[in-house]
Amino acid sequence: MKKSIKYFENDLDRFCLWALVGIYLIDNFDSFISGLRDGFQSILF
């Protein structure tokens, strides 16, 4: 019983870590896309 709870805690920690990474990447992805758009506009025009 304790072993499965410990495993669940490890899984939960891993999930929280990946959630933080995902949020960080999504935030940066938004600014990355706007940066690309600005770059393309300066190249095209």
N, C-alpha and C positions, 0 to 999 in steps of 0.2 A: 504493500500500500504506500509506504513512504517513498519507495523507489519510483513509483509512477508519479507521485506528486512532485518529486524532485525533477523528474524528466519533464513534467508539464511546466515547471518553473523555468527550466532551461529553454524549452520551446517558446515560452512566453517572452523571455529575455531576447531570444533571437528574433521573434516577431516584432518586438518593440524597436530593436536595433534597425531592422529592415524598414519599419515604418518611418523612423527618423531619417534614414538614408533616402527613402522614397520622397518624403516631403522636401528634403534638402535639394534633391535632384529636380523635382518639379518646380520649386521656386527658382532655381538657377536656370532651368530649361526655358522658363518664361522670359527671363532677361536675355538669355542666349538667343532666343528666336527674335526678340526685338532688336538685338544687336545685329543679327544677320540681316534683318529687314533694312535697318539703317545703312549697313554696308552695301547691300544691293542697290539701294536708292542712290547712294553716293557714286556707285560705279555706273549705274544706268543713266543718271541725269547729271 
